[in-house]
Amino acid sequence: MKTIPVILLTAVLVGPVTWWVTHESLRHPTAAGASKERKVRFYQSAMHPWIKSDRPGRCTICGMELTPVYEGDAGFDSAGGDVVALSQDMIQVLNVQTAEARVRPLQRTLEVAGVIDDNDARHRVMAAYIAGRIEKLHVNFIGAEVQAGQPLAEIYSPALLQAEREYQSLTGDFRTAAASRLRQMGLQPAQIDKLSGKPADQLTSEILAPMTGTVLTRYVYEGQYVQAGDRLFEIADFAIMWFQFQAYEQDLPWIKTGLAVEVSTPSHPGNVFTGKITFIDPTLDPVTRSTKVRVELANPPVDAEHRMLHRLYASGRVQLQAPDVLTVPRAAVLETGVEAVAYVDLGAGAYARRVVQIGRRGDALVEVRSGLAAGDKVVINGNLLIDGQAELNRGLASPEPAPTTNAVTSSLPALSVDQRAVLKQWLTFTDRLGDTLASDDLREYNVQAVKVPVVLAAGLERFAAETPWRSLVQPLVVAGHLPPADDLKSARRSFYALSTAAVALAQAVRRGDPTFTELKVFRCPMTKDAFAGAPSRAEWIQLQAPVRNPWFGLEMLDCGAEVKPTP
């Protein structure tokens, strides 16, 4: 705990001293140029480089005195072009507006379309229990509303008629056994109880509705002979209807059972039926990458008719809500290729570019998983023009120095057949090792990492005589001693040195031998938090597309862009 006060004390002492040294060095040119009076270009804050003025003064943020920047001096760096400074006039012209990043619920309205179907659990197909002839139909049209126990038809069956008369003539246990046989032949208990009063000249028996519902299909006509198992009627209960719609993969993180859904149909304009999600099919369609979601809707009869009809087209609105998360307005995020950025108002007309990782998207807000903090003021209007100015600033900034390993690639000798074979083996193995990290497979990484020194050492003598090639190969061999990793971040930190050496070698190979067309180099622009001590961007090699990011793995597998070969 003593470390924190020490760090704070050091910062307090070092900050002013650093500013004073920088301030004095800019105010007092070297002795060689002291004799010549230099013209001041502008005045700038050393602590907040975007604060500039054409006259002396103090920083509007920290209050420190502005430092003069003379002709020939570059001034203080303002984050390599990632901070854009605008005057008040420009801010008004661009109509720059900001909003605060806040932790709050994320809301979204999902518009869906589907079909209103009947309840499968209340759908019944009636079949004949015995062979016979349909003498009379009491319900002879589709769509008829029937009640449980209501006669649907009358059937003449000699076998059933004989069983009924045997029942009438028996008593005791024999009669009980005959009643069981009659139930097997399709009679309901209430019908059996009434057989004692059935007239002897009545030769037919009634077929009763087993449930209350609507007749969907009639399969028989009067006078038709049927066999046991032949379909007679199909009945469905429309009191509870199912509204079913397709939900796609990107919608599944939002959808939960119990959510309310507002359903409307063209047949009832202006009316809204409300139900709740009761079931989400766990199996996705492999072609559409979607699944079925079921909503139950009450549909009681009104004036003996159900309002919602069977297989009616309908649309729905699902009100989705996520728990409290860090959010910004959707207009604040600019998605430029492989990354998403937002601009934060630093005050005094300065706007800093931030690379952000976004999550779920709401109607007006978007979830921010990294890159911003609660309370940051993000630009929601004018950010597109600010981004264009930031790109221009980065283009004018001084380029990064080229890696020292590339200095020897201008005059590399041609590769021999053996050297090409060894190089391909090395690059293939490095690609395989990186793919284990892209798959978040720590166990396989440790298995392969043990083999790296052996694979790289084999064939090193093929490059012993070629000094330029050896200077590129040697770092790869040195970096190949990878210790076992306890977690993925440690593994990625160890792999970084090997990957850097492999990229340098790959770049040299691609410049010196264009036939290596299958060799690709990818770059991730946001690796700062990938592991301890990670750079802001990192590269790796792959032998084939698509991109598989080893620095973030499955979390951001496709984050990265290919680095094209330079001549």
C-alpha positions as CSV (number, residue, x, y, z in Angstrom):
1,M,0.0,0.0,0.0
2,K,3.0,2.3,0.3
3,T,3.5,2.2,-3.4
4,I,0.5,4.4,-4.2
5,P,1.6,7.4,-2.1
6,V,5.1,7.1,-3.6
7,I,3.7,7.1,-7.2
8,L,1.5,10.1,-6.4
9,L,4.4,12.0,-4.9
10,T,6.6,11.2,-7.9
11,A,3.9,12.4,-10.3
12,V,3.5,15.7,-8.3
13,L,7.2,16.4,-8.4
14,V,8.0,15.1,-11.9
15,G,5.1,16.8,-13.7
16,P,6.0,20.5,-13.0
17,V,9.7,19.8,-13.5
18,T,9.1,18.2,-16.9
19,W,6.9,21.1,-17.9
20,W,9.4,23.6,-16.8
21,V,12.3,21.9,-18.7
22,T,10.1,21.7,-21.9
23,H,8.9,25.2,-21.4
24,E,12.4,26.6,-21.0
25,S,13.8,24.6,-23.9
26,L,11.2,26.0,-26.2
27,R,11.6,29.6,-24.9
28,H,15.4,29.6,-25.1
29,P,16.8,28.3,-28.4
30,T,20.3,26.8,-28.6
31,A,23.3,29.1,-28.5
32,A,23.9,28.6,-32.2
33,G,20.6,30.2,-33.0
34,A,20.3,32.6,-30.1
35,S,21.8,35.4,-32.1
36,K,19.0,35.3,-34.6
37,E,15.6,36.4,-33.4
38,R,13.0,33.7,-34.2
39,K,9.4,34.4,-34.9
40,V,6.7,32.9,-32.7
41,R,4.2,30.7,-34.7
42,F,1.7,30.3,-31.8
43,Y,1.4,29.6,-28.1
44,Q,0.6,26.1,-26.9
45,S,-0.2,24.3,-23.6
46,A,2.5,21.7,-22.8
47,M,0.0,19.7,-20.7
48,H,-3.0,20.1,-23.1
49,P,-1.4,20.3,-26.6
50,W,-4.7,21.1,-28.3
51,I,-4.9,24.4,-26.5
52,K,-3.3,26.9,-28.8
53,S,-3.4,30.7,-29.1
54,D,-1.9,33.4,-31.3
55,R,-1.0,35.5,-28.2
56,P,0.5,34.7,-24.7
57,G,-1.9,33.5,-22.0
58,R,-2.8,30.6,-19.8
59,C,-4.3,27.2,-20.6
60,T,-8.0,27.3,-20.2
61,I,-8.0,23.8,-18.6
62,C,-5.0,23.7,-16.2
63,G,-4.2,27.4,-15.9
64,M,-0.5,26.9,-16.8
65,E,1.2,29.5,-18.9
66,L,1.2,28.8,-22.7
67,T,4.6,28.0,-24.2
68,P,5.7,29.8,-27.4
69,V,6.3,27.6,-30.4
70,Y,8.8,29.2,-32.8
71,E,9.2,28.7,-36.6
72,G,11.0,25.5,-37.3
73,D,9.6,23.8,-34.1
74,A,6.9,21.2,-34.3
75,G,5.4,22.1,-31.0
76,F,3.9,19.5,-28.6
77,D,2.4,16.4,-30.0
78,S,-1.4,16.1,-29.7
79,A,-1.8,12.3,-29.6
80,G,-0.5,11.7,-33.1
81,G,-3.6,13.3,-34.7
82,D,-6.1,11.5,-32.5
83,V,-7.1,14.8,-30.9
84,V,-8.8,17.4,-33.1
85,A,-8.9,21.0,-31.9
86,L,-11.7,23.3,-33.2
87,S,-12.3,26.9,-32.7
88,Q,-15.6,28.1,-31.3
89,D,-16.6,29.4,-34.8
90,M,-16.0,26.0,-36.3
91,I,-17.9,24.3,-33.5
92,Q,-20.9,26.5,-34.3
93,V,-20.6,26.0,-38.0
94,L,-20.4,22.2,-37.7
95,N,-23.2,22.3,-35.1
96,V,-21.2,20.0,-32.8
97,Q,-23.5,18.4,-30.2
98,T,-22.6,16.1,-27.4
99,A,-24.3,13.6,-25.1
100,E,-23.1,11.9,-21.9
101,A,-22.2,8.2,-21.8
102,R,-24.4,6.8,-19.1
103,V,-25.3,3.5,-17.3
104,R,-28.9,2.8,-18.0
105,P,-31.3,0.2,-19.4
106,L,-31.0,-0.5,-23.1
107,Q,-34.4,-0.6,-24.8
108,R,-35.3,-1.9,-28.3
109,T,-38.5,-2.5,-30.2
110,L,-38.3,-5.7,-32.4
111,E,-40.7,-5.7,-35.3
112,V,-41.6,-9.2,-36.3
113,A,-44.0,-11.0,-38.7
114,G,-45.6,-14.4,-38.4
115,V,-48.8,-16.5,-38.6
116,I,-51.5,-17.0,-36.0
117,D,-52.1,-20.7,-35.7
118,D,-54.1,-22.9,-33.4
119,N,-52.8,-24.5,-30.2
120,D,-51.2,-27.8,-31.1
121,A,-51.9,-29.1,-27.6
122,R,-55.7,-28.6,-28.3
123,H,-55.8,-30.1,-31.8
124,R,-57.6,-33.4,-32.3
125,V,-58.0,-35.8,-35.3
126,M,-61.0,-38.1,-34.9
127,A,-60.7,-41.6,-36.5
128,A,-63.2,-44.5,-36.7
129,Y,-62.8,-47.1,-34.0
130,I,-64.7,-49.8,-36.0
131,A,-65.8,-50.5,-39.5
132,G,-69.2,-49.3,-40.6
133,R,-71.4,-46.9,-42.7
134,I,-72.0,-43.2,-41.9
135,E,-75.8,-43.0,-41.9
136,K,-76.2,-39.4,-40.9
137,L,-74.0,-36.3,-40.4
138,H,-75.1,-33.8,-37.7
139,V,-72.2,-31.5,-38.5
140,N,-71.6,-31.4,-42.3
141,F,-69.6,-28.2,-42.9
142,I,-66.1,-26.9,-42.0
143,G,-65.9,-24.2,-39.4
144,A,-68.8,-25.4,-37.3
145,E,-68.4,-24.7,-33.5
146,V,-69.0,-27.8,-31.5
147,Q,-69.2,-28.6,-27.8
148,A,-67.7,-31.6,-26.0
149,G,-70.2,-34.5,-26.2
150,Q,-72.2,-33.0,-29.1
151,P,-73.2,-35.6,-31.8
152,L,-71.2,-35.2,-34.9
153,A,-72.5,-38.3,-36.9
154,E,-74.4,-41.6,-36.7
155,I,-72.7,-44.8,-37.7
156,Y,-74.2,-48.2,-38.5
157,S,-71.8,-51.0,-37.5
158,P,-73.1,-54.6,-37.0
159,A,-70.2,-55.4,-34.7
160,L,-71.0,-52.3,-32.5
161,L,-74.8,-53.1,-32.6
162,Q,-74.2,-56.7,-31.4
163,A,-71.9,-55.5,-28.6
164,E,-74.6,-53.0,-27.4
165,R,-77.3,-55.7,-27.3
166,E,-75.0,-58.1,-25.4
167,Y,-74.4,-55.3,-22.9
168,Q,-78.2,-54.8,-22.4
169,S,-78.7,-58.5,-21.7
170,L,-75.9,-59.0,-19.2
171,T,-75.6,-58.2,-15.5
172,G,-72.9,-57.9,-12.8
173,D,-69.3,-58.5,-13.8
174,F,-70.2,-59.7,-17.3
175,R,-71.9,-56.3,-17.9
176,T,-68.8,-54.5,-16.6
177,A,-66.6,-56.4,-19.1
178,A,-69.1,-55.6,-21.9
179,A,-68.9,-51.9,-21.0
180,S,-65.1,-52.0,-21.3
181,R,-65.4,-53.6,-24.8
182,L,-67.9,-50.8,-25.8
183,R,-65.4,-48.1,-24.7
184,Q,-62.8,-49.8,-26.9
185,M,-65.2,-49.5,-29.8
186,G,-65.6,-45.8,-29.4
187,L,-68.5,-45.2,-27.1
188,Q,-68.2,-42.7,-24.3
189,P,-69.3,-43.6,-20.7
190,A,-72.4,-41.3,-21.0
191,Q,-73.5,-43.2,-24.1
192,I,-73.0,-46.6,-22.4
193,D,-75.1,-45.5,-19.4
194,K,-78.0,-44.7,-21.7
195,L,-78.0,-48.0,-23.6
196,S,-80.6,-49.5,-21.2
197,G,-83.2,-47.1,-22.7
198,K,-82.1,-47.4,-26.3
199,P,-85.0,-48.6,-28.5
200,A,-84.5,-52.0,-30.1
201,D,-85.3,-50.7,-33.6
202,Q,-82.5,-48.1,-33.4
203,L,-79.7,-49.6,-35.4
204,T,-77.1,-46.7,-35.4
205,S,-74.9,-45.2,-32.7
206,E,-73.8,-41.6,-32.3
207,I,-70.2,-40.4,-32.8
208,L,-69.7,-37.6,-30.2
209,A,-67.2,-34.7,-30.2
210,P,-64.4,-35.4,-27.8
211,M,-63.7,-31.7,-27.1
212,T,-65.0,-28.2,-27.6
213,G,-63.7,-26.5,-30.6
214,T,-64.0,-25.7,-34.3
215,V,-64.3,-28.3,-37.1
216,L,-61.2,-27.8,-39.3
217,T,-61.8,-30.7,-41.7
218,R,-64.6,-33.2,-42.5
219,Y,-63.3,-36.4,-44.2
220,V,-66.6,-38.3,-44.6
221,Y,-70.1,-38.0,-46.2
222,E,-73.4,-39.6,-45.5
223,G,-73.6,-43.1,-46.8
224,Q,-69.8,-43.6,-46.9
225,Y,-68.3,-46.8,-45.6
226,V,-65.3,-46.4,-43.3
227,Q,-62.8,-48.8,-41.9
228,A,-61.2,-48.8,-38.4
229,G,-58.6,-46.0,-38.4
230,D,-60.1,-43.9,-41.2
231,R,-60.2,-40.2,-40.4
232,L,-63.6,-38.7,-39.7
233,F,-63.1,-35.1,-38.4
234,E,-60.4,-32.7,-37.3
235,I,-61.1,-30.3,-34.5
236,A,-59.1,-27.5,-33.0
237,D,-59.7,-25.3,-29.9
238,F,-59.4,-21.6,-30.9
239,A,-59.8,-20.3,-27.4
240,I,-56.0,-19.9,-27.1
241,M,-54.1,-19.1,-30.4
242,W,-50.4,-19.3,-31.1
243,F,-48.6,-16.4,-32.8
244,Q,-45.3,-17.8,-34.2
245,F,-42.5,-15.7,-35.7
246,Q,-38.9,-16.2,-36.7
247,A,-36.1,-14.8,-34.5
248,Y,-32.6,-14.5,-35.9
249,E,-29.3,-15.1,-34.1
250,Q,-28.7,-11.4,-33.4
251,D,-32.1,-11.1,-31.7
252,L,-31.7,-14.1,-29.4
253,P,-29.6,-12.2,-26.7
254,W,-32.7,-10.0,-26.2
255,I,-35.6,-12.5,-26.3
256,K,-36.7,-14.2,-23.1
257,T,-39.9,-16.1,-22.2
258,G,-42.4,-14.0,-20.4
259,L,-41.9,-10.9,-22.6
260,A,-45.0,-9.1,-23.7
261,V,-45.8,-9.0,-27.5
262,E,-48.3,-6.7,-29.2
263,V,-49.9,-8.4,-32.2
264,S,-52.0,-6.7,-34.9
265,T,-53.6,-8.1,-38.0
266,P,-54.9,-6.6,-41.2
267,S,-58.3,-8.2,-40.6
268,H,-58.7,-6.1,-37.4
269,P,-57.2,-2.7,-38.2
270,G,-56.5,-0.6,-35.1
271,N,-56.9,-3.5,-32.7
272,V,-54.0,-4.8,-30.7
273,F,-53.9,-8.3,-29.1
274,T,-51.4,-8.7,-26.3
275,G,-49.7,-12.0,-25.3
276,K,-46.5,-13.3,-23.8
277,I,-43.7,-15.4,-25.2
278,T,-44.1,-19.0,-23.8
279,F,-41.5,-20.9,-25.9
280,I,-38.3,-20.4,-27.9
281,D,-37.3,-23.3,-30.1
282,P,-33.7,-24.3,-29.1
283,T,-32.9,-25.5,-32.6
284,L,-31.9,-23.0,-35.3
285,D,-32.6,-23.4,-38.9
286,P,-29.2,-24.1,-40.6
287,V,-30.2,-22.1,-43.7
288,T,-31.8,-19.0,-42.3
289,R,-30.0,-19.1,-38.9
290,S,-33.3,-18.4,-37.2
291,T,-35.6,-20.1,-34.7
292,K,-39.3,-20.1,-34.0
293,V,-40.7,-18.1,-31.1
294,R,-44.2,-18.8,-29.8
295,V,-46.6,-16.3,-28.3
296,E,-49.9,-17.3,-26.7
297,L,-53.0,-15.1,-27.3
298,A,-56.4,-15.3,-25.6
299,N,-59.1,-15.6,-28.3
300,P,-62.5,-16.1,-26.5
301,P,-65.6,-16.3,-28.7
302,V,-67.5,-13.0,-29.2
303,D,-71.1,-13.5,-30.3
304,A,-70.3,-17.2,-30.9
305,E,-67.3,-16.3,-33.1
306,H,-63.6,-16.1,-32.5
307,R,-62.0,-12.8,-33.5
308,M,-58.6,-14.2,-34.5
309,L,-59.0,-16.7,-37.4
310,H,-56.9,-19.7,-38.1
311,R,-53.6,-19.2,-40.0
312,L,-54.0,-15.4,-40.1
313,Y,-51.1,-13.3,-41.1
314,A,-50.0,-10.9,-38.3
315,S,-47.2,-8.6,-37.2
316,G,-45.9,-8.1,-33.8
317,R,-43.9,-5.6,-31.7
318,V,-41.7,-7.0,-28.9
319,Q,-40.6,-4.5,-26.3
320,L,-37.0,-5.6,-25.4
321,Q,-35.0,-4.4,-22.5
322,A,-31.5,-5.2,-21.2
323,P,-30.2,-4.6,-17.7
324,D,-28.3,-1.4,-16.9
325,V,-25.2,-1.1,-19.2
326,L,-23.0,1.7,-20.3
327,T,-24.7,3.3,-23.3
328,V,-24.3,6.2,-25.7
329,P,-26.6,7.4,-28.5
330,R,-26.2,5.4,-31.7
331,A,-25.2,8.5,-33.6
332,A,-22.1,8.8,-31.4
333,V,-20.5,5.6,-32.9
334,L,-18.8,5.6,-36.3
335,E,-18.1,2.2,-37.7
336,T,-15.1,2.5,-40.0
337,G,-14.1,-0.8,-41.4
338,V,-12.8,-3.1,-38.7
339,E,-13.2,-0.8,-35.8
340,A,-15.8,1.5,-34.3
341,V,-14.8,4.9,-33.0
342,A,-16.4,7.7,-31.0
343,Y,-15.1,11.3,-30.2
344,V,-15.0,12.5,-26.7
345,D,-15.2,16.2,-25.8
346,L,-12.1,17.1,-23.8
347,G,-13.1,20.7,-23.3
348,A,-11.9,23.9,-24.8
349,G,-12.7,22.8,-28.3
350,A,-10.7,19.5,-28.2
351,Y,-12.2,16.2,-29.3
352,A,-10.3,12.9,-28.7
353,R,-10.7,9.8,-30.9
354,R,-11.6,6.7,-29.0
355,V,-11.7,3.1,-30.4
356,V,-14.7,1.4,-28.8
357,Q,-16.1,-2.1,-28.6
358,I,-19.9,-2.1,-29.0
359,G,-22.4,-4.7,-27.9
360,R,-26.2,-4.8,-28.3
361,R,-28.0,-2.1,-30.3
362,G,-31.1,-0.5,-29.0
363,D,-33.6,1.8,-30.7
364,A,-31.8,5.0,-29.7
365,L,-28.8,3.7,-27.7
366,V,-25.9,1.3,-28.2
367,E,-24.1,-0.7,-25.5
368,V,-20.4,0.2,-25.1
369,R,-18.2,-2.6,-23.7
370,S,-14.9,-0.8,-23.8
371,G,-13.3,2.4,-24.8
372,L,-15.5,4.9,-22.9
373,A,-16.4,5.5,-19.3
374,A,-19.6,6.8,-17.7
375,G,-19.6,10.6,-17.8
376,D,-17.7,11.0,-21.0
377,K,-19.2,13.5,-23.3
378,V,-19.4,12.0,-26.8
379,V,-20.1,13.8,-30.0
380,I,-23.4,12.9,-31.6
381,N,-23.6,15.5,-34.3
382,G,-20.6,16.7,-36.4
383,N,-18.5,13.7,-35.5
384,L,-18.2,12.6,-39.2
385,L,-16.5,15.8,-40.1
386,I,-14.3,15.6,-37.0
387,D,-13.3,12.1,-38.0
388,G,-12.3,13.4,-41.4
389,Q,-10.1,16.0,-39.8
390,A,-8.6,13.3,-37.5
391,E,-7.7,11.2,-40.5
392,L,-6.1,14.2,-42.2
393,N,-4.1,14.9,-39.0
394,R,-2.8,11.3,-38.8
395,G,-1.8,11.4,-42.5
396,L,0.2,14.5,-41.8
397,A,1.8,13.1,-38.7
398,S,5.3,11.7,-39.0
399,P,5.3,8.0,-40.0
400,E,6.4,5.3,-37.6
401,P,10.0,4.2,-37.9
402,A,10.4,1.0,-39.9
403,P,11.5,-2.1,-37.9
404,T,15.3,-2.6,-37.9
405,T,14.9,-6.1,-39.2
406,N,13.6,-4.7,-42.5
407,A,16.9,-2.9,-43.2
408,V,18.5,-6.0,-44.6
409,T,15.7,-6.9,-46.9
410,S,16.7,-4.7,-49.8
411,S,19.3,-7.0,-51.0
412,L,18.2,-10.5,-50.0
413,P,19.6,-13.4,-52.0
414,A,17.2,-15.8,-53.7
415,L,15.9,-18.7,-51.7
416,S,17.1,-22.2,-52.5
417,V,14.7,-25.1,-52.7
418,D,15.7,-26.3,-49.3
419,Q,15.4,-22.9,-47.7
420,R,11.9,-22.5,-49.2
421,A,10.8,-25.9,-47.7
422,V,12.2,-24.9,-44.3
423,L,10.6,-21.5,-44.3
424,K,7.2,-23.0,-45.3
425,Q,7.5,-25.5,-42.4
426,W,8.3,-22.7,-39.9
427,L,5.6,-20.3,-41.1
428,T,3.0,-23.2,-41.1
429,F,3.9,-24.1,-37.6
430,T,3.7,-20.5,-36.4
431,D,0.3,-20.1,-38.1
432,R,-0.9,-23.3,-36.4
433,L,0.2,-22.0,-33.0
434,G,-1.5,-18.6,-33.6
435,D,-4.7,-20.5,-34.5
436,T,-4.8,-22.2,-31.1
437,L,-4.9,-18.8,-29.5
438,A,-7.6,-17.7,-32.0
439,S,-9.6,-20.7,-30.8
440,D,-9.0,-19.9,-27.1
441,D,-7.5,-23.4,-26.8
442,L,-4.9,-23.0,-24.0
443,R,-4.3,-26.7,-23.7
444,E,-3.4,-27.2,-27.4
445,Y,-1.3,-24.0,-27.3
446,N,0.9,-25.5,-24.5
447,V,1.2,-28.8,-26.4
448,Q,2.4,-27.0,-29.5
449,A,4.6,-24.5,-27.7
450,V,6.8,-27.3,-26.4
451,K,7.6,-28.3,-30.0
452,V,8.5,-24.8,-31.2
453,P,12.3,-24.8,-30.3
454,V,12.7,-28.2,-31.9
455,V,10.9,-27.2,-35.1
456,L,12.8,-23.9,-35.5
457,A,16.2,-25.3,-34.7
458,A,15.8,-27.9,-37.4
459,G,17.0,-26.5,-40.6
460,L,18.7,-23.4,-39.1
461,E,21.9,-24.5,-40.8
462,R,20.2,-24.0,-44.2
463,F,20.6,-20.2,-43.6
464,A,24.0,-20.2,-41.8
465,A,25.9,-19.0,-44.9
466,E,23.4,-16.4,-45.9
467,T,24.0,-13.5,-43.5
468,P,21.0,-11.4,-44.5
469,W,18.6,-14.3,-44.2
470,R,20.2,-15.5,-40.9
471,S,19.7,-12.1,-39.3
472,L,16.0,-12.5,-40.0
473,V,15.8,-16.1,-39.0
474,Q,17.8,-15.9,-35.8
475,P,15.2,-13.7,-33.9
476,L,12.5,-16.3,-34.8
477,V,14.6,-19.1,-33.3
478,V,15.4,-17.0,-30.1
479,A,11.7,-16.1,-29.6
480,G,10.7,-19.7,-30.1
481,H,11.5,-20.7,-26.5
482,L,7.9,-20.4,-25.1
483,P,7.3,-21.2,-21.4
484,P,4.1,-23.0,-20.5
485,A,1.2,-20.5,-20.0
486,D,-1.2,-20.6,-17.1
487,D,-3.8,-18.5,-18.9
488,L,-4.6,-17.1,-22.4
489,K,-3.2,-13.6,-21.7
490,S,0.1,-15.1,-20.6
491,A,0.2,-17.3,-23.7
492,R,-0.5,-14.3,-26.0
493,R,2.2,-12.2,-24.3
494,S,4.8,-15.0,-25.0
495,F,3.5,-15.6,-28.5
496,Y,3.9,-11.8,-29.3
497,A,7.7,-12.0,-29.7
498,L,7.5,-15.0,-31.9
499,S,4.8,-13.5,-34.0
500,T,6.7,-10.2,-34.4
501,A,9.8,-12.1,-35.7
502,A,7.6,-14.2,-38.0
503,V,5.9,-11.1,-39.4
504,A,9.3,-9.5,-40.1
505,L,10.5,-12.7,-41.9
506,A,7.2,-13.0,-43.8
507,Q,7.4,-9.4,-45.0
508,A,10.9,-10.0,-46.2
509,V,9.9,-13.2,-47.9
510,R,7.0,-11.6,-49.7
511,R,9.2,-8.8,-51.0
512,G,12.0,-11.1,-52.0
513,D,10.0,-14.0,-53.4
514,P,6.5,-13.0,-54.8
515,T,5.7,-16.7,-55.3
516,F,4.7,-17.0,-51.6
517,T,1.2,-15.9,-52.5
518,E,-0.5,-17.9,-49.8
519,L,1.4,-16.0,-47.0
520,K,-0.7,-13.3,-45.5
521,V,-0.1,-10.7,-42.7
522,F,-2.9,-9.3,-40.6
523,R,-3.0,-6.4,-38.2
524,C,-5.3,-5.7,-35.3
525,P,-5.5,-1.9,-34.5
526,M,-6.7,-2.3,-30.9
527,T,-4.5,-4.8,-29.0
528,K,-3.6,-2.5,-26.1
529,D,-5.6,-4.5,-23.6
530,A,-5.0,-7.9,-25.2
531,F,-2.2,-8.8,-22.6
532,A,0.1,-7.1,-20.2
533,G,2.5,-4.7,-22.0
534,A,0.7,-5.1,-25.3
535,P,1.2,-2.5,-28.0
536,S,-1.6,-0.5,-29.4
537,R,-1.6,-2.6,-32.5
538,A,-0.1,-6.0,-33.3
539,E,0.4,-8.2,-36.4
540,W,0.4,-11.9,-37.1
541,I,0.7,-14.3,-40.1
542,Q,-1.8,-16.6,-41.6
543,L,-1.6,-18.9,-44.5
544,Q,-5.2,-18.4,-45.5
545,A,-8.2,-16.2,-44.9
546,P,-10.5,-15.4,-43.2
547,V,-9.0,-13.4,-40.4
548,R,-8.6,-15.2,-37.1
549,N,-7.4,-12.8,-34.4
550,P,-5.0,-14.6,-31.9
551,W,-4.9,-11.6,-29.6
552,F,-8.6,-11.6,-28.7
553,G,-9.7,-15.1,-29.8
554,L,-13.4,-15.9,-29.9
555,E,-14.2,-12.6,-28.2
556,M,-13.3,-10.6,-31.4
557,L,-12.3,-13.3,-33.9
558,D,-12.7,-11.2,-37.0
559,C,-11.1,-8.0,-35.7
560,G,-8.2,-7.2,-38.1
561,A,-7.3,-6.3,-41.6
562,E,-4.8,-7.7,-44.1
563,V,-1.5,-5.8,-44.5
564,K,-0.7,-5.8,-48.2
565,P,2.9,-6.5,-49.3
566,T,5.0,-3.4,-49.9
567,P,7.3,-3.2,-52.9
